[in-house]
Amino acid sequence: MKKLILPFIALALIYSCGQEATNEGGLRKLNGGKFAGGVLRMNEVEDFRNLYPLDITEVSSQRIANQIYEGLVKLSQKDLSIVPSISESWTKNDDATVWTFKIRKGVKFHNNECFQGGEGREVTAKDVKWCFDNLCTASPHNQWFEGTLKDRVKGANEYYQSTKDKKPLDGGVSGIKIIDDNTVEIALNKPFAGFLNILVIPGCFIFPKEAVEKFGEDGMRTKAVGTGAFMIKAVKESEAVILERNPDYWAKDADGNQLPYLDAVRFSFIKEKKQELLEFKKGNLDMLYRIPTENIQDILGDLDKAKENKPFDLQTSPAISLFYYGFLHPVKPFNDKRVCLAFNHAIDRQKIVDYTLKGEGIPATYGLVPPVPNFESKGYNFKGLKGYNFDPDMAKKLLAEAGYPNGKDFPHLTLQINSGGGDRNVLTAQVVQGMLKENLNIDINIETLPFAQHLDKIESGHSLFWRSGWQSDYPDPEAFLTLLSSTHIPANMSDRSFLNTTRFKNAKYDSLYEQANKEVDDKKRFELYMQADQVQLDEGALMPIFYDEIYRLVQKNVKDFDVNAMEYRDVTRVYFVPEEEKKK
């Protein structure tokens, strides 16, 4: 009988858990004025793609996985600073080439059937070593080797090649050593002061070998086993993912309360932004990320009129995020930088932000790196960069020099965009289409694909011109500039290229980027990154459209859900308050 009932229980949980668990009668008061209980309900407009840490390549999956997995370190949701996680402390030598991490005692993997008796075991340095060796193993599911340990950690490249040859080297990656049960040492090939930033990337999450052996890499798409504050409870494809509280989570707050406060987290997958907004207004969602473009002014106006009796909170922040169009550089017509530069000078970014986006964004007139205060305060002089101004005459001249006067004989071209993301993807594409026609006499078709198919075509080199976006995995300019490093280009055009999807290659850019990565002094490092950013601008590497600004709506009873420039979410310390506490 149980086998017949369980599926219906799971379905009931998926469809009713959110509203039922936020019933204020179920909240439990804790020390220090906090409350425990409730289900935090959030929505993603795109289906998650994969929850296996090495195969997480988009934000929907990452926002879910951030609650399930942890790395040696993680980011503070409040200010994006690096904070301890599985590692309670760390040290580095003077030139930042040797890093030593102390593993926190008492951190356990989630209870799961992959363990004997179903009970999660304690994490040790051996698990860290295994995960990082696994990150340096050739696999179609490993998308993160290039963006994390490749070229950085001693022996990483050699071990990767040995697994590709199916003759793995004994001992794994030579630069990763177990000192004792709670200490691991990582040796780098060259100084890299920003190494901790790399360790917050999903590919560096720590998970048990037993889970991979039990479920396989394919199975871990949904069978996520980590050390985080929440565990997988139920997955209903394209409808909902339910995470439940991890009762064995290692962390407590300053008042001695066991974390997390919430009982569960529910992710839904409503694709239409208008429907998502309606669900938020009805109280069926606790947070709305990105207001539908056509509703921005109305929402802001209503909040302004409400004054002290606002129905919900508005949270805003400049975003470490870029909305851009990519060119496939090895293929005609984008193998000629004059074409790329012509496209860039033919569009009016200010007009797109003001009229198409209703002010939600900043025109991308600087470079690849978004102009956020966090970077500027450390010496990244955005205003010193010569970006793209709207200059139709210059655009026409460049296109003619490339052999296409007034657009004559220009090849048939399609702008590939992805569905989801509200209406701004389509609206922006239509405006750019019109500007390219008006200013270059070029006809561009628009093709809209499901997000997974969109990414597959881009990464496999089957798209010439496409919409993309990059939201930083860590708060450092290197997180953006790595997108154009030629070290990420595969040897064969037919092989997948996850990071450098444009397959842009420039020796001067690579040299400056590598020099910057070796520089320990942040001021000098940022100056070198700026020089690299200017090179890619001069070469027309990308077609930046706008830098994002974050607009979030949050229900009044949700507390400590801080907004940040990365839209990085860690809901370990988020909690609900009863009705009488909302205005406090």
C-alpha positions, 0 to 999 in steps of 0.5 A: 500500500505504501508504494501506491501512496508515496507518489501522491504524497510527493505531488501534494508536497509540491503543489501545497507545501509553500502556502501551507508552511508559511502559515504564521501559526507554524512559526516558532520564536527563537532566541534573539527575536528570530523565528523558525519555520515556514517555506520560502517560495521563489520562482525561476523563469527557466527550468533548471538544467543540472544540479551536478556541481561540475555540470552547473552552467546557468543561474537557475541551477546555481540558485538551487544548488547554492542551498544544497552544496557548500565549498571550502569557502562561500560568499556573504549574501550581505556584502559578497565577502569571502567567508568560511564554510566547510573550511573554518580557516585558511592561510597562504604563503607570501606569494600566494602560491600555497594555500592551506585549509583547515576543514571544519569538524562536525560537517556532515553530508546529507543523510542519503541512501548512497551511505550505508544505513542512509546516514550521512558521514563527516567530511574530511580532507580526503573528500576535498582531495577527491572532489578536486581530483574529480574536477580535474577529470575528463568527462562530458559532465565536467564543465568547470575544469577550465574555469577553476583549476586548469593551469592554476593548480600544480599537476591539474593539467597533467592529471586531466590529460591522464584521465583523458588518455584513460590512464589516471596518474596515481595520487591524483593531482600532485598539487593537492595534498592531504596533510591530515584528516582536517587539513588540505594543501593546494599548490599553485603554478604561479601566484594568484591572490584571487584564488579564494574567488575560484573556490566559490564556483559550483565546480568547487562544491564538495560532495561525496564519492559515494553519491557518484558511485550510487547514482552516476554523473547522470543521476546526480542531475537531481540526486544532489547530496551536499553539506548545505542547509537544505536537502532535496525533498522532491523534484517535479520537472518544469514545475517545482523543486522542494528543498527541506531543512537539513537537521544536521547542519553544522552552523548556529547563529550568534544566539545559539539557534540552529540554522537554517531557520526555514523548514523548506524552500520551494522553487517553481518554474513559471515561465511568464513574468506577468504570471509570476508577478500576479502570483507574487501579488497574490502572496503565493511567492515570497520574492520576485526577481526582475519586474516585467519591463512594462510593469516597472513604472506602475510598480514603482509608482504604486510603492511611492504612493503607498508611503509607509504602508507599502504592501511589499519591499523593493530591493535594488542594487547595481548588478555584476552582470552583463547582457550582450550579443556574441559573435562567432569569431572564426566564421565569416562575417565575424572573422573581420573585426570591422564587421564586429565594430560596425555592429557595435557602433550601429546601436543606440544603447542609451535609447534601448535602456531608456525606452525598451527597458524603461530605465532598468539597466545601464548602457554598456558603454564601458567594457566587458566588466560591469561598472559597480562600486565594488570594483571601482573602489579597488581601482578599476577605472571604468571611465578611462576605457574607450567604449562604443558610442552610437555612431551610424556614420562610423558603422557604415564606414567600417562595414564598407571597408569590410566589403559590404557597402550599405549592407550589399552582399552581407550574408544571411544572418540570424540572431539567436535568443533564448525564451524566458527572462520575461519580455526583455530578450524579445524586445531588445532583439527587435530593437537591435534588429531595427537599428541594424536595418536602419543604420547598416541596411542589414536584414537580421532574422530572430530565432527564439529557442528553449534555454537548454537548446540555446546553450547547446548550440552556442557552446558547440559552435553552431550559432553565429550571432546570439544573445547571452548574459554573464552574471559573475560567479565571484566578485572580481573582474577576472570572472568576466575577462576569463570569458575571452581567454584563448586557453578556454578554446578547444582544439577542434571547432566541433568540441564544446566551448563553455566559457569562451563561446565566441572563440575570440583569440588575441595574443595581446589580450591573453598576455595582459590577462595572464600578467594580471592573474599573476599579480598579487597587488590588487591595484596593479592587477586591476590596471592590467585587467583594464588594459585587457578590457580595452584590447577586447573593445578595440577588437570588437570581441563582443556586442555589449548591450547593457549592464543589469540593475537588480530590482527585487520585490520581497514580501513584508514578512521575509527578513534578512534576505539581503540583495547583492550585486550578484543576485547570490542567494544563500537563504540559510539565515532568511526567516519569516515573522508573524503579522504583528512583527512585519512593521518592526 
